[in-house]
Amino acid sequence: KNPTSKTREQEFKRQRGAIACAECRRLKLKCDKTVPCTSCKRRGTASICPNGSLVTGQGTRFVLADTDRLHAKIVGMSDRIRQLEDALADSHVGTDEPHPLLTRDLLDVKSMIDLHSAVDCPPPDETQPDADEDASDALDIFGTLAVREGGGSTFYGRSAGQE
């Protein structure tokens, strides 16, 4: 048998529960051969059982092997959220108060810059002039460069969200 057909046969057997799942084999754990197995359920990896596997990261961290697909999904969902927020804002143009879901605190949730900001930094000043709309448009077009106190920096492209 060639290696490709043997791999397919093993994946098929794992799917049926005839052999241990890939993650139990990788970690040398006892597998009960159900789909998903008890070990994967307990470890929180039921979604990748029986043929998926985690890859070891730095130290004891583990990351899903298919992170590109997850990143693409996050980008798509972020774009969809932005579209929905824009539509909601447009529907409340004539009112005196913005929609409760469009408060500054809730809009800041989508900002990835907060992930890298210092914990002790005070929140940004909430009083902003109307000229900030132009800056917001520029952020959508160009992106944002976040510089941390230690000198490190991270660039967030146009799909990363606004400040």
C-alpha positions as CSV (number, residue, x, y, z in Angstrom):
1,K,0.0,0.0,0.0
2,N,1.2,3.5,-0.7
3,P,1.5,6.0,2.2
4,T,-1.5,8.0,1.1
5,S,-4.0,5.2,1.1
6,K,-2.7,3.9,4.5
7,T,-3.2,7.4,6.0
8,R,-6.8,7.5,4.6
9,E,-7.4,4.1,6.0
10,Q,-6.2,5.1,9.4
11,E,-8.4,8.3,9.3
12,F,-11.4,6.1,8.4
13,K,-10.7,3.7,11.2
14,R,-10.4,6.6,13.7
15,Q,-13.7,8.0,12.4
16,R,-15.3,4.6,13.1
17,G,-13.7,4.3,16.5
18,A,-11.5,1.3,15.6
19,I,-8.2,3.0,16.6
20,A,-7.3,5.7,19.1
21,C,-7.8,9.4,18.0
22,A,-4.9,11.4,16.7
23,E,-4.7,13.6,19.8
24,C,-4.7,10.6,22.3
25,R,-1.9,9.0,20.2
26,R,0.1,12.3,20.2
27,L,-0.2,12.6,23.9
28,K,0.1,8.9,24.6
29,L,-3.2,8.9,26.5
30,K,-5.8,6.1,26.9
31,C,-8.5,6.6,24.3
32,D,-12.0,5.1,24.7
33,K,-12.4,5.3,20.9
34,T,-15.8,7.1,21.0
35,V,-16.2,10.1,18.8
36,P,-15.4,12.5,20.4
37,C,-13.5,10.5,23.0
38,T,-13.7,11.3,26.7
39,S,-10.1,12.4,26.9
40,C,-10.7,15.0,24.2
41,K,-13.9,16.2,25.8
42,R,-12.2,16.6,29.1
43,R,-9.3,18.6,27.5
44,G,-11.6,20.8,25.5
45,T,-10.5,19.5,22.1
46,A,-13.7,17.6,21.2
47,S,-14.1,19.7,18.1
48,I,-10.9,18.2,16.5
49,C,-11.5,14.6,17.6
50,P,-10.8,12.0,16.0
51,N,-8.5,13.0,13.2
52,G,-7.4,16.5,14.2
53,S,-4.4,17.3,16.3
54,L,-3.0,20.2,18.2
55,V,0.6,21.4,17.7
56,T,2.9,22.2,20.5
57,G,3.6,26.0,20.9
58,Q,6.2,27.7,23.1
59,G,6.3,26.1,26.5
60,T,3.1,24.5,27.5
61,R,0.9,26.5,25.1
62,F,-1.1,24.6,22.4
63,V,-2.5,26.1,19.3
64,L,-4.9,24.7,16.8
65,A,-3.2,23.4,13.7
66,D,-5.6,25.2,11.4
67,T,-5.2,28.7,12.6
68,D,-5.2,30.2,9.1
69,R,-8.9,29.2,8.7
70,L,-9.7,30.6,12.2
71,H,-8.0,33.9,11.4
72,A,-9.9,34.2,8.1
73,K,-13.1,33.5,10.0
74,I,-12.3,36.2,12.5
75,V,-11.6,38.8,9.8
76,G,-14.9,37.9,8.1
77,M,-16.8,38.2,11.3
78,S,-15.1,41.5,12.1
79,D,-16.1,42.9,8.7
80,R,-19.6,41.7,9.2
81,I,-19.8,43.3,12.7
82,R,-18.5,46.6,11.2
83,Q,-21.1,46.5,8.5
84,L,-23.9,45.9,11.0
85,E,-22.7,48.6,13.3
86,D,-22.6,51.1,10.4
87,A,-26.1,50.1,9.4
88,L,-27.3,50.5,12.9
89,A,-25.6,53.9,13.2
90,D,-27.2,55.0,9.9
91,S,-30.7,53.9,11.1
92,H,-30.3,56.2,14.2
93,V,-29.0,59.3,12.4
94,G,-32.1,61.4,13.1
95,T,-32.3,60.6,16.8
96,D,-30.7,62.6,19.7
97,E,-29.2,59.5,21.4
98,P,-27.2,56.8,19.7
99,H,-28.4,53.2,19.9
100,P,-27.3,51.5,23.2
101,L,-25.2,49.0,21.3
102,L,-23.2,51.8,19.8
103,T,-21.7,53.1,23.1
104,R,-18.0,53.8,23.2
105,D,-17.4,50.9,25.6
106,L,-19.0,48.4,23.3
107,L,-17.3,49.7,20.2
108,D,-13.9,49.4,22.0
109,V,-14.4,45.7,22.4
110,K,-13.6,45.1,18.7
111,S,-10.4,47.1,18.9
112,M,-7.4,44.7,18.9
113,I,-5.2,47.5,20.1
114,D,-6.5,47.0,23.6
115,L,-5.0,43.5,23.6
116,H,-1.5,44.9,23.6
117,S,-2.0,48.1,25.7
118,A,-0.6,48.3,29.2
119,V,-2.9,47.3,32.0
120,D,-2.2,50.4,34.1
121,C,-3.0,52.9,31.3
122,P,-6.1,55.0,31.9
123,P,-8.9,54.7,29.4
124,P,-8.8,57.2,26.5
125,D,-10.5,60.6,26.8
126,E,-14.2,60.1,25.8
127,T,-14.7,63.7,24.6
128,Q,-13.7,63.8,21.0
129,P,-14.4,66.5,18.4
130,D,-16.2,65.8,15.2
131,A,-12.9,65.9,13.3
132,D,-12.2,62.5,14.7
133,E,-14.6,61.1,12.0
134,D,-11.9,61.9,9.4
135,A,-9.3,60.2,11.5
136,S,-11.6,57.2,11.8
137,D,-11.9,57.0,8.0
138,A,-8.1,57.2,7.8
139,L,-7.9,54.2,10.2
140,D,-10.2,52.2,8.0
141,I,-8.1,52.9,5.0
142,F,-4.5,52.6,6.3
143,G,-4.6,50.7,9.6
144,T,-3.0,51.5,13.0
145,L,0.5,51.2,14.4
146,A,0.4,50.6,18.2
147,V,3.7,51.4,20.0
148,R,4.0,50.1,23.5
149,E,6.1,51.6,26.3
150,G,8.9,49.1,26.0
151,G,9.4,50.1,22.4
152,G,7.6,47.1,20.8
153,S,5.1,47.8,18.1
154,T,2.3,46.0,16.3
155,F,0.7,47.1,13.0
156,Y,-3.0,46.4,12.7
157,G,-4.2,46.4,9.0
158,R,-7.4,47.8,7.7
159,S,-9.4,44.8,8.9
160,A,-8.2,45.0,12.5
161,G,-10.9,47.4,13.7
162,Q,-11.0,51.0,14.9
163,E,-9.7,52.6,18.1
